[in-house]
Amino acid sequence: MKTLDLDAILLSMLLVTMAMVSVVSATGQGFNEQNSVNVSNALNVPDHYIPPEYFMGAKPAAPLPESEMITIILSEKTLSILGQDKETGVLVLPVSPQDLNARFMKSEVHQSMFIEKSINPSDAVVLVRMPETMYGRFLAVSQNNTLILPTSHFCRFYENLTDLNSHISLKDGILMVTPSEYDTQLLEGLSSAPPVVDPEVSGDNADVNSIDQATTLDDGIWFNEWIHFDRIYWWTTYDYCIGQITPDYWYRSGQNNQYYAPQEREYYLNNGQEAIEIVVNYDRFTADGAVYLFPVIYDSYSPTATPLEQWENSGAGIIELDPSSFPHAYGYHVQISNGKYYVDFEDMDTLQWFAGYVYNDQDNPGTTFTRANGSSEHYQANQPITDQFVAYTNPVIDEWARETGGTWRKPREVWSYSGQTPGKQFVHIDWAWGGPNSQDLITRSYLDYRWV
């Protein structure tokens, strides 16, 4: 294991508070198209790689307007009556048009919000919220117009309607719902993650002043580390995975190097035929310190990412994040259905969703998730490197997987650890079973210039 000197960690934390990362456009100090390199020809190129052209043109994403959302509010008593299975953590909710009309009324203020008619002022309430397109996909595979949803991800708990209303705000047609202090189930799930164990450093911390000036390689070099998890039951098929990814910390200094660092959750379909990745990318290659969130698909064993322009719907595009908000958790949903792959992102701080991504693969599409990976990757165009950089994505949590027949399972019922690649310079990843009853799969990805 790699261990970091405590003083060095504190120094990095001090530096990041003294110097905020500045972000400039690709036409500034970042990517130079005339001097661009071919990362596919770099040393140690991984089986799948994201070229810098893929994430150019990133911008902050506007949340979905309330007209494209659906929100259901019911009492906790009703939640129990309708069939919340506390042992499995799954909610069974009848949502046919007849049920909605009989049980719920539309809010006079928020037209996409359905409120249970029989709620009393003192009743504890539950909020269930998602995009209309996702709601439609759930209904399409439901039996008898009944939604079956993981409670821990889709339900937010409030002391009463007054408490809920105090956590809701509407601006320019976009609703923001912040979690309540009463939402103990959510807080318990997040706080149950095991403590971070810092990776080891081989040898002394690198003295950046003693490193020779970086020289440009022909095509650069990759440093990569992965953790692999396989299906426990090869005969069981899965069509939906839910989790959270949290960019935690990003610091860099220096102006001499070009590099970027994708930190990922990877899902393989049909034993590697296709791959879908959820990526947080720390970029000093096309921009001067930007951070992005985006999905990637590798189709038909291709080593290169399919450009978003070729997707049926490119969703929110490459989402540029605000490093000053870190740590900041984003929920992700990955679904495969009838040759289409769906990816959705949710801001877990505000319960706002972004436009969903759709990839249409009608040429031998994947039919089941067969492997889950965690990764920490780093590409640099210079060797040796003289910049200082630290990036943590911590944690990345797999929370739920759904059998194709409709049964939701916790990750520990689905995946088994199958191995980890050897440690590499600058990068590290570790993992643990965490969350309530240690049923969630947690990985933590690291990048640090001192790991030499």
C-alpha positions in Angstrom: 0.0 0.0 0.0 1.0 3.6 -0.6 1.0 6.0 2.4 1.2 9.8 2.2 3.0 11.9 4.7 0.5 13.8 6.8 2.4 17.1 6.5 2.3 16.7 2.7 -1.5 16.2 2.8 -2.0 19.2 5.0 0.3 21.3 2.7 -1.9 20.3 -0.3 -5.1 21.3 1.6 -3.5 24.6 2.5 -2.4 25.3 -1.1 -5.8 24.6 -2.5 -7.4 27.1 -0.1 -4.8 29.7 -1.1 -5.0 29.3 -4.8 -8.3 28.4 -6.5 -8.0 26.5 -9.7 -8.5 28.8 -12.7 -10.4 27.5 -15.7 -9.6 28.9 -19.2 -10.9 27.9 -22.6 -9.2 25.5 -24.9 -8.0 28.4 -27.0 -6.0 29.7 -24.0 -3.2 27.9 -22.3 -4.7 24.4 -22.9 -5.1 22.2 -25.9 -3.1 23.3 -29.0 -4.5 21.6 -32.1 -1.3 22.2 -34.1 0.8 20.4 -31.5 -1.7 17.8 -30.6 -0.6 14.2 -29.9 -2.2 10.9 -30.7 -3.0 9.4 -27.4 -3.8 6.0 -29.0 -0.1 5.7 -29.9 1.1 6.7 -26.4 3.0 4.3 -24.2 0.9 2.0 -22.1 -2.4 2.9 -23.9 -5.3 1.1 -22.2 -7.7 -1.2 -24.0 -10.3 1.6 -23.8 -9.2 5.2 -23.9 -10.8 8.7 -24.2 -9.1 11.0 -26.6 -9.0 14.7 -25.6 -11.2 15.6 -28.6 -14.1 13.7 -26.8 -14.4 16.2 -24.0 -13.6 19.5 -25.8 -16.5 22.0 -25.7 -17.6 21.2 -22.2 -19.9 23.6 -20.4 -22.0 23.8 -17.3 -25.3 22.0 -17.6 -28.7 23.5 -16.9 -31.0 21.2 -14.9 -34.1 19.8 -16.5 -37.1 22.3 -16.2 -39.9 21.2 -13.9 -42.1 20.6 -17.0 -39.9 17.6 -17.7 -40.0 16.2 -14.2 -42.5 14.2 -12.1 -42.6 14.5 -8.3 -44.8 12.3 -6.1 -45.4 13.2 -2.4 -47.0 10.7 0.0 -47.0 10.1 3.7 -44.6 7.7 5.4 -47.7 5.8 6.6 -48.8 5.3 3.0 -45.3 4.2 2.1 -45.5 1.4 4.6 -49.1 0.4 3.6 -48.3 0.4 -0.2 -45.6 -2.1 0.3 -42.2 -0.8 1.3 -40.1 -3.8 2.0 -37.7 -2.7 4.7 -35.6 -5.8 4.4 -34.9 -5.4 0.7 -35.2 -1.6 0.7 -37.6 -1.6 -2.2 -40.8 0.5 -2.7 -43.8 -0.9 -4.5 -45.9 2.1 -5.7 -49.1 1.8 -7.8 -49.0 4.7 -10.3 -51.7 4.0 -13.0 -53.6 7.1 -14.1 -56.5 5.8 -12.0 -54.3 5.5 -8.9 -52.8 9.0 -9.4 -56.2 10.6 -9.8 -57.7 8.7 -6.9 -54.9 9.1 -4.4 -53.1 12.3 -5.5 -53.9 15.9 -6.5 -51.7 18.2 -8.5 -50.0 20.9 -6.7 -51.3 24.4 -7.4 -47.8 25.8 -7.3 -45.8 23.0 -9.0 -47.7 21.4 -11.9 -45.5 18.4 -12.1 -46.0 17.5 -8.4 -48.6 15.1 -7.2 -49.5 15.3 -3.5 -51.4 12.5 -1.7 -54.8 13.8 -0.8 -55.0 12.3 2.7 -51.8 13.8 4.2 -52.3 15.5 7.5 -50.3 18.5 8.6 -48.3 16.5 11.2 -47.6 13.5 8.9 -44.0 12.7 7.9 -43.8 12.7 4.2 -41.8 11.1 1.4 -40.7 12.7 -1.9 -40.2 10.5 -5.0 -38.7 12.5 -7.9 -37.4 11.7 -11.4 -37.5 12.8 -15.1 -40.6 12.0 -17.0 -38.6 10.0 -19.5 -37.2 7.8 -16.8 -40.7 7.5 -15.3 -42.0 6.3 -18.6 -39.2 3.7 -18.9 -40.1 2.3 -15.5 -43.7 2.1 -16.4 -42.9 0.3 -19.7 -41.4 -2.6 -17.8 -43.8 -2.5 -14.8 -46.4 -5.0 -14.0 -50.0 -3.7 -13.5 -48.8 -0.1 -13.6 -46.7 -0.5 -10.4 -43.3 1.1 -9.9 -40.7 -0.9 -8.1 -38.0 1.4 -6.9 -35.0 1.3 -4.5 -36.1 3.4 -1.5 -32.7 4.6 -0.5 -32.1 6.3 -3.9 -35.5 7.5 -5.0 -37.1 8.5 -1.6 -36.3 11.6 0.4 -37.9 11.9 3.9 -39.2 15.1 5.5 -40.7 15.7 8.9 -44.0 17.1 7.4 -45.2 19.2 4.5 -44.0 22.4 6.2 -40.5 20.9 6.4 -40.6 19.8 2.8 -41.8 23.2 1.6 -38.9 24.9 3.5 -36.5 22.8 1.4 -38.0 23.6 -2.0 -37.3 26.6 -4.2 -38.3 27.4 -7.8 -36.3 29.7 -10.1 -36.8 30.1 -13.9 -39.0 27.0 -14.0 -36.3 24.8 -12.4 -37.1 23.3 -9.0 -34.4 22.7 -6.3 -35.1 20.3 -3.5 -32.5 20.0 -0.8 -32.4 17.0 1.6 -33.8 17.5 5.0 -32.1 17.0 8.3 -34.9 14.4 8.9 -33.6 12.4 6.0 -31.7 10.0 8.2 -31.8 7.1 5.8 -29.8 9.1 3.2 -27.4 10.4 5.8 -26.9 6.9 7.3 -26.1 5.4 3.9 -23.5 8.0 3.1 -21.9 8.0 6.5 -21.6 4.2 6.5 -18.8 4.3 4.0 -15.5 3.1 5.5 -12.8 5.6 6.2 -10.3 6.5 3.4 -6.9 4.7 3.6 -4.4 6.9 1.8 -2.3 5.0 -0.7 1.4 4.4 0.0 4.2 6.3 -1.6 7.3 4.3 -2.6 10.3 6.3 -1.5 10.4 9.9 -0.5 8.0 12.5 -1.7 9.1 13.9 -5.1 10.9 17.2 -4.9 9.5 19.1 -7.9 12.4 21.5 -8.0 14.9 18.6 -8.6 13.0 17.3 -11.6 14.5 18.2 -15.0 12.4 20.4 -17.3 9.8 18.2 -19.0 10.3 17.2 -22.6 7.5 16.5 -25.0 7.1 12.9 -26.1 5.9 11.9 -29.5 2.6 10.7 -28.2 2.8 10.8 -24.4 2.3 8.1 -21.8 -0.5 6.5 -19.9 -0.6 5.4 -16.2 -3.6 3.2 -15.3 -4.9 1.1 -12.5 -8.1 -0.9 -12.3 -10.1 -3.0 -9.9 -12.3 -5.7 -11.5 -15.6 -7.3 -10.3 -17.4 -10.1 -12.1 -21.0 -11.4 -11.9 -21.5 -13.9 -9.1 -24.1 -15.8 -11.1 -23.3 -16.0 -14.8 -26.8 -17.1 -15.6 -28.4 -14.0 -14.1 -28.9 -11.0 -16.4 -28.9 -7.4 -15.3 -30.3 -4.4 -17.1 -29.9 -1.4 -14.7 -27.3 0.0 -12.4 -27.6 2.9 -10.0 -24.8 4.6 -8.1 -23.1 7.9 -7.1 -19.8 9.4 -8.1 -18.2 12.2 -6.0 -15.4 14.4 -7.3 -13.8 15.2 -4.0 -10.6 17.2 -4.4 -8.7 18.8 -7.2 -5.5 20.8 -6.9 -2.8 21.6 -9.5 0.0 24.1 -10.0 2.5 24.7 -12.7 2.2 25.7 -16.3 4.6 23.4 -18.2 2.7 20.2 -18.7 -0.3 18.8 -20.5 -2.2 15.9 -18.9 -5.7 14.7 -18.0 -7.0 12.1 -15.5 -10.2 10.1 -16.0 -11.5 8.4 -12.8 -14.3 6.0 -13.6 -16.9 3.4 -13.0 -16.9 1.0 -15.9 -19.6 -1.5 -16.9 -19.0 -4.2 -19.4 -21.8 -5.8 -21.4 -21.8 -9.3 -22.7 -18.3 -10.1 -21.5 -16.7 -7.0 -23.0 -18.6 -6.7 -26.3 -19.6 -3.1 -25.2 -18.6 -0.9 -22.3 -20.4 2.0 -20.7 -18.3 4.3 -18.4 -19.3 7.0 -15.9 -16.3 9.5 -15.9 -15.1 12.3 -13.8 -12.2 13.8 -15.8 -9.6 16.3 -14.4 -8.3 18.2 -17.4 -5.0 20.1 -17.8 -4.9 19.1 -21.5 -7.7 21.0 -23.3 -8.2 23.5 -20.4 -6.3 24.9 -17.5 -7.8 22.9 -14.7 -11.4 22.1 -15.6 -13.3 19.1 -14.3 -16.0 17.2 -16.2 -18.7 14.6 -15.8 -19.8 12.6 -18.7 -20.7 9.1 -20.0 -18.7 7.1 -22.5 -19.6 4.1 -24.7 -17.3 1.7 -26.5 -19.3 -0.2 -29.1 -18.5 -3.7 -30.6 -15.1 -4.1 -28.9 -13.9 -0.7 -30.1 -10.9 0.7 -28.1 -12.0 4.3 -28.8 -15.0 6.2 -27.3 -18.0 6.7 -29.6 -18.4 10.5 -30.0 -21.4 12.0 -28.3 -22.5 13.4 -31.7 -23.1 9.9 -32.9 -25.5 9.1 -30.0 -29.3 9.2 -30.5 -29.4 11.9 -27.8 -26.3 13.5 -26.4 -28.1 14.6 -23.3 -26.4 17.3 -21.3 -23.2 16.8 -23.2 -19.8 17.1 -21.4 -20.8 18.7 -18.1 -18.3 21.1 -16.7 -18.3 21.0 -12.9 -17.5 23.7 -10.3 -14.4 22.6 -8.3 -15.3 25.0 -5.5 -18.3 22.9 -4.7 -16.3 19.7 -4.1 -16.9 17.2 -2.6 -20.1 17.0 -4.6 -22.0 13.8 -5.3 -23.8 13.0 -8.6 -26.2 10.1 -8.9 -25.9 8.1 -12.1 -28.3 5.6 -13.7 -27.2 3.2 -16.5 -29.9 1.2 -18.2 -29.9 -1.2 -21.2 -33.2 -1.9 -23.0 -34.0 -3.3 -26.4 -30.8 -2.2 -28.0 -30.7 1.2 -26.4 -28.4 2.4 -23.6 -29.6 5.1 -21.3 -27.5 7.3 -18.9 -28.9 9.9 -16.5 -27.2 12.1 -14.0 -28.7 13.7 -10.8 -27.2 16.4 -8.6 -27.6 14.8 -5.1 -27.3 18.2 -3.4 -30.3 19.7 -5.1 -32.2 16.6 -6.5 -32.0 18.3 -9.9 -31.6 16.1 -13.0 -29.9 16.8 -16.3 -30.9 15.9 -19.8 -30.5 12.2 -20.3 -28.2 10.4 -22.8 -29.4 7.7 -25.3 -27.3 5.5 -27.4 -29.0 3.3 -30.1 -27.1 0.1 -30.7 -29.2 -2.0 -33.1 -26.2 -3.9 -34.4 -25.7 -6.8 -32.0 -26.4 -4.8 -28.8 -25.4 -5.8 -25.3 -28.1 -7.6 -23.2 -26.7 -7.7 -19.7 -24.1 -6.2 -17.4 -21.3 -8.8 -16.9 -18.5 -6.9 -15.2 -18.0 -3.7 -13.1 -14.6 -1.9 -12.8 -13.2 1.0 -11.0 -10.3 2.9 -12.5 -7.8 5.7 -12.0 -6.1 6.7 -15.2 -3.7 9.5 -16.1 -2.4 10.6 -19.5 0.5 13.0 -19.9 2.2 14.5 -22.9 5.4 15.2 -21.1 8.0 13.0 -19.4 9.2 13.7 -16.8 6.4 15.8 -15.5 7.0 19.0 -13.4 3.5 20.1 -12.5 2.0 19.4 -9.1 -1.5 17.8 -9.1 -3.8 16.0 -6.8 -7.3 14.6 -7.7 -9.5 12.4 -5.7 -12.9 10.9 -6.7 -14.1 9.6 -3.4 -16.3 7.7 -3.2 -17.8 6.0 -6.3 -20.7 3.9 -4.9 -22.6 1.1 -6.7 -25.9 1.1 -4.8 -28.3 -1.1 -6.8 -28.5 -3.5 -9.8 -31.7 -4.8 -11.3 -32.2 -8.2 -12.7 -33.8 -8.2 -16.1 -36.9 -9.7 -14.6 -37.4 -6.6 -12.4 -35.9 -7.6 -9.0 -33.6 -5.0 -7.5 -30.4 -6.4 -5.8 -27.7 -4.8 -3.7 -24.2 -4.9 -5.3 -22.8 -7.5 -2.8 -25.4 -9.9 -4.2 -24.4 -9.2 -7.8 -20.6 -8.7 -7.9 -17.5 -10.5 -6.6 -14.0 -9.1 -6.5 -11.9 -10.7 -9.2 -8.6 -8.8 -9.1 -6.6 -5.6 -9.3 -3.9 -4.5 -11.7 -0.4 -3.7 -10.5 0.2 -0.3 -8.9 1.4 2.5 -11.2 3.1 5.8 -10.8 0.8 8.7 -10.0 -2.5 6.7 -9.8 -4.1 4.4 -7.3 -7.6 2.9 -6.6 -8.9 1.0 -3.6 -12.3 -0.5 -2.7 -14.5 -1.8 0.1 -18.0 -3.0 0.9 -19.7 -0.2 2.6 -23.1 1.5 3.2 -25.9 -0.1 5.3 -25.0 -3.6 6.2 -21.9 -3.3 4.0 -23.9 -4.1 0.8 -22.7 -1.2 -1.4 -19.6 -1.5 -3.7 -17.3 1.4 -3.0 -14.2 2.4 -5.0 -12.0 5.4 -4.5 -9.8 6.8 -7.2 -6.7 8.9 -6.6 -4.1 10.9 -8.6 -1.1 12.4 -6.9 2.2 13.8 -8.3 4.1 12.5 -5.2 3.4 8.9 -6.0 6.6 8.1 -7.7 
